[in-house]
Amino acid sequence: MADVDQDNTHRGGRAIRYGLIALIFFGTALNYLDRQVLSLVKPNLEADFGWSNSDFAHFASVFQIATAISLLGVGWFIDRFGVRMGYGIAVTAWSLAGIAHGFAANIGQFVTARIALAVAEAANTPAAMKSAATYLPERERSVGIGIINSASNIGAIVAPLTVPFIAIAYGWQAAFWITGGLGFIWLLLWVVGTRNLPEYQQVSAEAVTPLKGAPWRELLRDRRTWAIAGAKLLTDMVWWFILFWAPDFLKKQFLLEPNEVGGPTALVFTLAAIGALSSGFLFPALLRRGIAANKARKGSMFFYALLILPIPLALYAPNVWIAAAIVGLGLFAHQGFSTNIFGMTADIIPARQVGSVIAIGALAGNLSGAGMQEFTGWALDNKLGYAPMFVISACAYLLALLWIHLLQPELRNVNTADAGGI
């Protein structure tokens, strides 16, 4: 009878963990749905406000810089107050900020709403990765992270299939109002679904030993932190570039109407979602074949780094669907590589520090993303086209893997735990 009760408890705990993954999945999808609306209503805003490519680049870089600055505190906030409260507050705030875009009547109001959105949305990644490190046992962690990481693509898939049509039928303002309002439906589910969330205890001695001295001083002296931050610096700029500029590239390269951009853009992010899921299963599969964790993790990264090399060929594609497939393969590779970075972080960083280290990595990635946005606007306005950005994207991942290997020749898991979990 005791064995039956223990089995039921284990199953109940697993159901709660999977429910948490589902909620964070949909929260992350909303996060990227809200932030992509701007790029999809770009033609409408150009007509209403007369903005140039550089103007849109400024909006994008302001978002990245605001996100980066907020990440200085959001990792601490999530570590200090926990996922349930911190994430709920963040989604409420970014939903209100998304709605506020629809009421903006001038550049100043638009920038203010954009900054508010960035600050609130910065909590998403640290909260998601801390959840994986805290509530998932090791055997489930990589798959859970892959599922959560794929959600960013779901938001990016839904947006191009809906936002242009909402903007055409009801105006660009309605696109912000409707997408922002979805956050309050999610909030109700979050409050109800996480009431009985049990905490999963890590057993590694390093994971439970309290920090001595200032946490940030300890983290910044740790080569593991710099390995993660450098990898994010080199690779996240590619994600932000494609997320914001892919619809514009496809529209201008193939002279599409606004309502024709949705399908090819959705293909790009569908492939990205598959890439995130593939990484969540690839790494465990390599482990099951007896490959050491260090080689399995870096081998996975090398595979994805090779896949993105052909992305400049999108400039020479004969039609929009082939171009979208090539760019989508690049994002497939990005998401596969990125999921490995997150999985590596959840393994090699003590669980109590994961939120802060992910925030540091995201800070680095947002700063490089801001630079990439500004460079893109400048390149387009100076008639250089998209070629420089595609070449940078192709090279970034091999450089990131080299950086990781130089700083961490041997990856060591410090968050080992009982396979049973809760």
N, C-alpha and C positions, 0 to 999 in steps of 0.2 A: 504493500500500500504506500509506503514511504517513497519507493521508486516511482510509482505512478504520480504521486503528488509532485515530486521533483521534476518529472518529465513535463507535467502540465505547467509548472512554474516556468520551466525553460521555454516552452512553446509560447506562453503568455508574454515572456520577456522578449522573445524574438518578434512576436506580432507588434509589440510596442515599438521596437527598434525599427521595423520596416515601416510602421506608420510615421515615425519621425523622419525617415529618409524620404517618404512620399511628400510630407509637408514641406521639407526643405527643398525638394525637387521643384514643387510648384511655386514656392517663394522665389527661388532662383530664376525660374522661367518668367515670373512677373518682373523681376529685377531687370532682365534684359529686354523684355517687351517694352517697358516704360522708357528705357534709355535709347532704344532704337527708333522711336517714333520720329525724333528730330530729323534723322537722315532720310526717312521716307516721305516726310512732308517738305523736304528741301525745295522742290519746284514751287510749291504753294507759297512758301516764305520768301523765295526769291522774287516772285511776282508781287507780293504784298509789300515787302520791305526793300527790295533791290539789293540784296546782299550778294557779295562776291564769294569765290572759293576761299579766299583768305579770311573773310568774315566767318564763314562756317568753320573753318579750321580753328579760329579763335574760340568759337563756342565749344568746340570739341576739346581743345586744350585747356580751357577754363574748367571744364568738367573734370578732366584728368588731374589737373593741379589741385583742385578743391578736394578731390578724392584722396590724393596723396597726402595732403596736409591733415585731413581728418583721420587718416590711418595712423597718424602718430598717437592718437588717443583711443581709436576704436578697438584695437586689439586688447588694450588694457581694460576697456569697458566690458568687452565680452568675457575676458578672463575673470574679471572681478564680479560681475553681476550674473553671469551665466547666460546660456543660450536662450532659455525660455523668455525671460523678461527683455533682454537686450534685443533679440531678433524681432520680437513683437513690436517694440517701440520703433525700431528702424523701419519696418514695413509700413507702419502707420504714417511715419514722417515722409517716406519717399512717395507714398500714394498721394498725400496732400500736395507735395511738391510737383508731382506729375500733373495733377489737376490744375495747379496754378499756372502751368505753361499756357493753358487754353484761355486764360484771362489776361495774358500779357499784351500790352498795347504799344510797347516800345522796347528798344534794345535793353535798357536798364532793367526793366521788369523781367524780361526774358532771361537775362544773365542771372538775376537774383534767384529765379525759380530753378535755373540750371544748377547753380551752386548748392542750393538746398537739396536738390535731388542727389547730387554727387555725395554730399556729406552723409546723408541717410543711407544711400546704397552701399557705402563703403563697408558697412557692417556685414554684408552678406557672406563674403568669402571667409573671413575669420570665424564667423558663427558656424558656417557649414563644416569647415575643416575641424574646428574644435569639437563639434558634435560627433564626427567620425572617430576622432581620437579618444573621446571620453565615453561614448555610449556603444561603440561597436567593438567586438572582439577581433583579434588580428585576422582570423580567417575570413571575416565578413567585410573588413575595412576597405580593401582595395575595390571590391565590387560596389560597395556603398558609395565610395568616392567617385567611381566611374559613373554611376547612375546620377548622382547629384551634379557632377560636372557637365553631364550631357544636357542638363536642364537649361543652361544658358543658350543652347542652340534651339531648344523648343520655343523659347520666347522669341528668338531671332527668326524662326520659321513662321510662327503665327503672325508676327508683325507684318511682313511684306504681303502676306495673303489677305490681310484684313485692313490695315491702316490706309493704304491708298484708296480703297473703295469707300471707307468711312469719310476720308477727306473729300473725295469727289462728291459724295451724296450729301454730307452734312457740314462740310467745312473742316479745315485743319484743326480748329479749336476742339471739335467734338472728338477727334482722335485722341487728344490728351485727356479729355474728361472721362471717356469710356475706359481707356486702359488704366488710368489712375484709380477709378472706382472699383476695379476688380480686386485691389489690395484689401479692401474692407471685407469682402467675402472670405478671402483667405484668412484674415485676422480672426474671424469668428471660429473657423475650423482649427486654427492654431491654439486658441485659448482652450477649446474643448479637448482637442486631441493630445495636448501635452500636460494635462492635469496630473496624471499619475506616472510621469516619466521617471523611471528608476535610473540612478547613476551607476554606470559600469566602472568598477574599480580596477585600475591598472596595478600590476604587481611588480613591475621593474623597480629595483631599489633607486635607480637614478630618477625614475619618473615621479617618485613620491617624496624624495628628499627636498626639503624647503630650499628656496634660493637664499644665498647669502649675499647681502649687499643689495644695491639697486638692480632690479631685473634687467633693465635696458643695458646697463654696463656689462652685465654678465653675457647677455645675448650678443652684443656687438663684439665681444672678445672671442666668440665661438666661431670657428671656421665653418661649422655647419650652417650657421645663419647666413654667412656671406656666400656660401655655395648656392643656397636657395635664392637669395636676393639677386645674385648675378645672373642666375638662370632666368628669373622672372624679368629682369631688366632687358635681357636680350630677346626674349620671346614674346612677352606681353604686348610689345609695341606692334607686332604683326597682327595680333588679335584685334587691337583697337583700330588699327588702320583698316582692316577688312570689314569689321563690324560697322564702322561709320561710312566708309567710302565705297563699299562694294555696289550698292544700288546706283550710285552716281557713275561709277566706272562702267557698269553694264548699260546704263541708259545712254551715256555719251558715246561709248565705243560702238554701239549697234543702233543708235538713233531710235531708241524705244520711247513709246508714250508712257506716262506715269503708271497707267494700269497694266502695262506689259512687263513691268520690272518684277512684280511679285513672284511669279513662278520661278524664274532663274535664281532670284535671291533666295527663295525657299530651298531650292536644290543645294545651294552653297552650304546652308546651315543644317540641312538634313545630313549631308555627308559629314559635317562637323560633329553632329550628335552621335553618329555611328562611330566616329573616331574615338570619342570619349568612352563609349561603351566597350569598344574593342580593347582599349588599354586596360579597363577594369578586369577583363577576362584573360588578356594575354599574359600579364605578369604572374598570376596564380598558375596558369597553365605551364609556364616555364619552370616554376617551383616544383610542380608535380612531376616534371620530367627529371628532377634531381639536380637542376642547375642552381648553383649558389645564388643567394638573394642579390648580392652585389652585381654579379654578371647578368642575372635575369633583369634587374632594374635598368642597368646601363645598356644592355642589349636591346631592350624594348625602346629605350630612348633613341638609340642609333637607328633602329628600323624606321621610326617616325621622322627623324631628321633627314633621312634619305628621301622619304616620300614627298617632302615639300620642295625639293630641288627643282622640279619642272615648272613651278608656278609662273615664271616669266613667260612661258609659252602661251598663257592666256591672252597676251597682247597680239598674238598672231592667229588666234582661233578663227575658223571660217564662219562661225555663227555663235549666237549668244549662249546656246545650251552647252556647247563644247567649252566655251570660255568659263561658264558657270561650273562645269564639272571639274575643270582644272583648278580653279580657285577653291572649289569645294574640297578637292583632294588636299590642297594646302591646309585648309582648316581641319580636315580629317587628321592630318599629321599634327597640327598644332594642338588639338584637343587631346590626342593620344599622348603627346609629349607632356602637355600640361597636367594631365591626370597622373602621370608618373611623378612629376614634381610634387604634387600634393600628396600622393601615396608615400613618396620618399620622406616628405616632411613629417607625416603622421607616424612614420616608423622611427626616424632617427632623432627627432626632437621630443624631449619629455612632454607628456600630454598636457601638463599644466602650463607649458610655454607655447603650445602650438598656435593658439590664437594670436599671440604677439609676434611670433616668427612669420606666420602667414601674412600678418599686417605689414611687417617690414618688407617682405617680398612683394606684396601688392603695391606698397608705396613706390618701390623701385620700378615696378612695371608700369604704374600710372605716370611716373615722371618721364620714362622713355616713351610711353604712349603720347604724352603731350608734345614731346619733341617731334615724334613722327607725324602727328596731326599738323603741326605748324609747317613742317617740311613739305608735307603733301600739298597744303594750300599754296605755299610758295612755288613749288614745282609746277602746279597746274596753271597758276596765273602767269608764270614765266615760260609757258609753252614747252615744258620738258615732258609733260605727260605722266603716265603712271609707271613708266619703266624703272626709274630709280627705286621706287618703293618695292616693286616686285623683286628686284635683284637683292635688296637688303633682306627681304623676307626669306628668300631662298637660302641665304647663308647663315641666318641667325641661329638655327637649331644645332648645327654641328659645332658652332662656337660655344653655345650654351653647354653642350655635353662635355666639351673639352674643359670648360671652366669647372664644372662639377667634378670631373675626374681629377683635375689638378688639386682641388681643395679637399676632396674626399675620395682618395684612392680606394678605400674600403668602407662601404656603407654598413653601419652596425645598428641593428634594431634595439631600441631601448624600451619599447612599449610592448614587450611580450606579455602574454596573458593566457590564462586558462581558456582552452578552445571552447568550452561550454558556454561561457558568458552568462548573461542573465536570461 
